[in-house]
Amino acid sequence: MKYLIVGLGNIGTEYEHTRHNIGFDIADAFVEKHGGSYRADRLADVAEVKWKGRTFVVIKPTTYMNLSGKAVKYWMDKEKVPLENILVLVDDLALPLEVIRLRAGGSDAGQNGLKSIQELLGTNQYPRLRFGIGNNFPKGRQVEFVLGKWNNEEWAVVMAKLGKCVEVIESFAAVGLPRTMNIFNTLVYPY
């Protein structure tokens, strides 16, 4: 069983640990927990993790967010991973900070990484883990907020959620999408 785990974010030190790069941070937490390491490869930094008889190809696209679909399509084809075994990790402005949502598919909701993936895969029916970042910003300051760093009050919640997101990835592979959604979609962090 092979899985493609896709952390969405932007490359470059100025984007590290920003709200928009939480997909990279979740991918890193998963790889670190399982003793993996990244290598620079085509269109992405790539790590391979083995866990309970399953292989996870974890990618962080190096294409910038709005071209993420190129990396997803390339690695999906190269590793022969079926659509239902892909899990995209993404920030979500529409969800409060205390929430994560696992979905089987759906709209890109204006998120450029998801838009690019949908265009290149020709479908919006692929699993994604949406990490709520909240929308606590003044009118006209969305870009600054999304590309900004977490504040001290948010950080404790973010750290609790990162650990849970690693569990979501493991559960997704171990028991499948529907059961994992039932377990994690109702939780509010920290609890």
Secondary structure, DSSP 8 states (H G I E B T S, - for coil): -EEEEEE----SGGGTTBGGGHHHHHHHHHHHHTT---EEETTEEEEEEEETTEEEEEEEESS-GGGHHHHHHHHHHHHT--GGGEEEEEEETTS-TT-EEEESS---TT-HHHHHHHHHHT-S-S-EEEEE----S-TT-HHHHHTSB--HHHHHHHHHHHHHHHHHHHHHHHH-HHHHHHHHTT--S--
